[in-house]
């Protein structure tokens, strides 16, 4: 810098363009205070002097690279410390400037950022791979402490990719592969979608130059052929939205060349098939207008069933929010629409960088920062669990580009599970008690069956109940050894305890009918009964009653005055059972000893009958269940009379079908009425019934038949509802 304060130009190679800081100064002066602009200029002066005489492969002065990186960061409106670190990011690595000197000149924060960016080239490593792994580990750990480190690093990588032509083809391919494997996924994970798309396309060009050129020509040619369809759709949408009172920006959405290539390879589709889907983006002012625009588009073109995603209500893990819908456009072509607000658009394009770009009180920005911070903190957890830098890099690459399944807790912690793992595996990974008490699971905010296979990036929320217990059927679909062993342990121990308690309850009920009380444990009849029947103890007799291996009515009769403990014939048992008048009382919270059949889902108020399944206890059905009627016809001797205990206070699930007119917002109205009726939806699927109707298959929670009747009354208040049916069998 000269006496007058202007920046002196760095020396240039013959024929090169002189270096100037003027564009950067103009860019940052628009949002930084003059004192901060001066600090950035001081950092430039130091960096320029440090890199004096150093040139890039292209022949340009090396200082052009730090300036270009800083300009990219300034585009995100990063603060002065980050811009200074961007200008100085190579002085430690290339010129050996110590961290202490940077801290004294520019402050500890700038020195920490630069240190996090250093590649450790001066240290000795056993191999280039180990060096890269250690460099990446250090960068990610610095990034976990300060996200600006990775933003500067991504800007550095972007400029290197933009100037990759100057290096050898071999190095070009190696850098592109590293970028595609590591930096591009990180950009996507942080929501930097503009950067993510450019990195992918530049990697594609560097790795497969011929394929890139062929595809680029094909896209340019196809763009002209598609102009008529795109124009017709755009005109129709731009006319329909204002007519509905919605002011919006509407424009076509171009697929990246890498995205087209990737889809062709992965889905084995031709170029014409991949390009035969038209993409549009609709940007509106407010969140309610997103849903109004969605309804307007659904009236304009017919929606494709199952092709709607609400990422506004349930944002993606990187903060992305939009409504996605696919419609059948002119000539029967699929048309994909993304609908979002301007703030959502800023986040979708700039991700975590939107924190600096668009300062506002928007809660979604704060939530995005929290989610990003939680993910970055999880990198420290991975570091603590790994032994060396190579292993750490593999763990992170699995997270970003997984071979296994990496899912997230609601708080953003990364959980590693085998491919094919289910919510039950996830629950047991968190804690044994959570696994044992699982009743339902949400994946990305939606209820799913417990046997659902998880995908990387899913956010899992486990719904628990203290009354819930593990189910032996879980063993058919869990994948982790921990979940399998915990379930088996529970079934061996806790199930036995439950069976004892239930057996004691059944026996007490039968003794009461005979005018008797439960005999104490030391009563000699217990010992005689155990010896005569081969049981080891009183508890085993009670467990056998609870599991259906013994009839409580027969055991109770042995305690009657004058009764002799001898084997009872089948005919005597049948006579006694047939003569008894009082049913077994069911509360619904007995655990594994009493199972409410899923085919008819009995609820309090239903007439019941129960099947004694040897070794598993009672399986309870509604009296009119067609499945139960068929089973009873085959084995009538195994069925007993049961009834609901009047003190039952639990919530029970039952299945209903709601047939409604297929109009916009009908599911929301139905969900609102269910909430108003104090019910809860645990599962929902839809099925087209006709052109104008849809069937909603709902699993809801109720307290009993009276509560279910109230639910039906509330649902009938929805004008679109045509018919409601409770499913049995």
Residue, then its C-alpha position, 0 to 999 in steps of 0.5 A: x500500500x502506498x503513502x496515500x493509502x491506495x493499494x499498490x499492484x502486485x507484480x504480474x507475469x508478461x501479458x497478464x492482467x494487472x491485479x486490482x482490489x477495486x471491485x472487491x472494495x466496491x463490493x464490501x463497502x456496500x455492507x461493511x463499515x469503513x473501519x472494517x473495509x480498512x481492516x480488509x485492505x490491510x489483510x490484502x496488503x499483508x497477503x500480497x507481500x507474502x505471496x510476492x513473486x508467487x504465480x499460479x499455474x495459469x501464469x497469473x500472480x498468486x494474489x489473484x486467487x485469494x482476491x477471487x475467494x474473498x469476492x465469492x465470500x463477499x457475495x455471501x456478505x460474510x463479515x470482515x474477519x471472514x473476508x480477512x481470513x479468505x485473503x490470508x488463507x494460504x499464507x500459513x500453508x504456502x509462506x510459513x507465516x506463523x499463527x502467532x504473527x497473524x493473531x498479533x496483526x489481525x486478531x485471534x479470531x482471524x488467526x483461528x479461521x486461517x489455521x482451520x483452513x491450513x492443509x498441514x503441508x509442512x508436516x510429514x505424512x506416510x502417504x498423500x492419502x493420509x495427508x489429505x485425510x488429516x487436512x480434511x479432519x482438521x478443517x471439519x473440526x475447525x468448521x464445527x467450531x466456526x462454520x465460516x471455515x467451511x464457507x471460505x474453504x468452499x469458496x476456495x474450492x469453487x475458484x480452483x474448479x473455475x480455473x482447473x484448465x491450467x493444471x494437468x488432466x490427471x490433477x484435474x480429474x483427481x481434484x474433481x473427484x475429491x470435490x465431488x466426493x467431499x466438498x459438493x456433498x458438504x455444500x448440499x448439506x449446508x444448503x448452498x444449492x447454487x454452489x452445489x450445482x456449479x461444483x457438480x457441473x464443473x466436476x462433470x466437465x473435468x472428469x468426463x470432458x467429452x460426455x459433458x460437451x455432447x450433453x451440453x450440445x444436446x441440451x441446447x438443441x432440446x431447449x429450442x424444441x421445448x420452447x413452445x411447451x415451456x411458453x404455453x405453461x408459463x403463460x397459463x400459470x402467469x394468467x391463473x395466479x393473478x386471477x386468484x389474487x396471487x402476485x408471483x414470479x414464475x420461471x422455468x427451472x433448468x436441470x444441471x448437466x450433471x443432474x441429467x447425466x446422473x439420472x440417465x446413468x442411475x435410472x438407465x433412461x435416455x436423454x429424451x426421457x430425462x428431459x421430458x419433465x418440465x420444471x418450474x418455480x413459483x415465488x410468492x410473498x407469504x407462506x399462506x400464498x404458497x398453499x393458495x398457489x398450490x390450489x390454483x395450480x391443481x385447478x389448472x392442471x391435474x395433479x399426479x397422485x403421490x407426487x406432492x411433498x410439503x417441505x414447508x411444514x416439514x423442512x429438510x434437514x438443511x433448512x430447505x422449504x418449498x411445496x413440491x407437486x407434479x402435474x399433468x401439463x399440456x400434451x400429457x407431459x409431467x410438470x414439476x412445480x416448486x412453490x416458495x416464498x422469497x425468504x425460502x428461496x434465499x435459504x434454498x439457494x444460499x443455505x447457511x450463508x443466508x444467515x449473513x445474506x439476509x438478516x431478518x427476524x425470520x424464525x426459519x433462519x434461526x432454526x437453520x442455524x441451530x440445525x447446522x450447528x447440531x450437525x457440525x457438533x456431531x462431527x466432534x462426536x464422530x472424531x471422539x469415536x475414531x482412531x485416526x484421520x483416515x477412519x474419521x474421513x471415511x465416517x464423514x464420507x459415509x455421512x455425506x455420501x453414504x454406503x450405510x444408513x445415517x439418520x438424525x434424531x429430532x435434535x440433529x444428532x447423527x446415528x449410524x445404522x445398518x442398511x435396512x434398519x427400522x425405527x425399532x433399531x433406531x429406538x434401541x440405539x438411543x436407549x433400551x427403555x425407549x425401544x421397549x416403550x415404542x408405540x409409533x414412529x415419525x419419519x420426517x414428520x410423518x407417521x410410518x409403520x415400525x417395519x419401515x426401512x430408514x433412508x439416509x437423511x431421515x429424521x426419526x421421532x419415536x413415540x413412546x408410552x409407559x404402557x407399551x411393551x416389545x412385540x415378538x413380531x419385531x424380531x422379524x424385521x429388526x436389523x441390529x444385534x442390539x435391538x434383537x438381543x434387547x427384545x429377546x431379553x425382554x420377552x424372556x423376563x418381563x413377559x414372564x412377570x406380566x404373565x404372572x400378574x395377569x394369571x393372578x388377576x384371572x385366578x382372583x376373578x375365578x376364586x371370587x366367583x366361588x366365594x373364595x379369596x386368593x390363598x397365600x403363597x404358603x398354602x399347601x395346595x400350591x405345592x400339591x398343585x405344582x407337584x401334580x402338574x409338573x410346575x416348579x413354583x406358584x409363580x409358574x402356575x400363575x404364568x401358565x394361567x396368564x399365557x393360556x397354558x392352564x385355565x384359571x377356572x380349573x385351577x380355582x376349583x382346586x382351592x374349593x373346600x373338599x377339592x382334590x388336586x388330581x388331573x381333570x379330564x377334558x370333559x370336566x374342564x369343558x363342563x366347568x367352563x361352560x357353566x361359569x357365568x362371569x367373563x374375564x375382564x380386560x383392561x387393555x394394558x395387560x401387556x403381552x399376556x393379552x393382545x388386542x387383535x389388529x384385524x378388528x382392533x377392539x375398543x371399550x364398548x365392543x362385545x368381545x370374545x377371546x382365543x387362548x393361544x397356547x404360550x401367548x395368552x389371550x388374543x381378543x377380538x370383537x364379537x362380530x369380527x369375521x376373522x374370529x368367527x372363522x377361527x372359532x368355527x375351527x377350534x371352538x374349545x379354545x374360545x372363552x368369554x371376555x368383557x371390558x373392565x369398566x375402569x379402563x382408561x387407556x387409548x386404543x387404536x381403531x381403523x376407519x375409512x373416510x370417503x370424501x370428495x377429492x378437493x383441496x384441503x380436505x385432509x387438513x379439514x379432517x385432521x382438524x376435526x379429529x383434533x377437535x374431537x380429542x382424537x389423534x391420527x397415528x397412520x394415514x394412507x390415501x386411495x383414489x376411489x373415482x375421478x372426484x373421490x378419495x378414500x382416506x385409510x385412517x388409524x385413530x386413537x379413541x377411548x371407546x365406542x362413545x368416543x368413536x361416535x363423537x369422532x364420527x359426528x365431528x367428521x360429518x361436519x366436513x362438507x366433503x365427507x361422503x361416508x365413514x366406515x369402521x373396519x373390522x376383519 
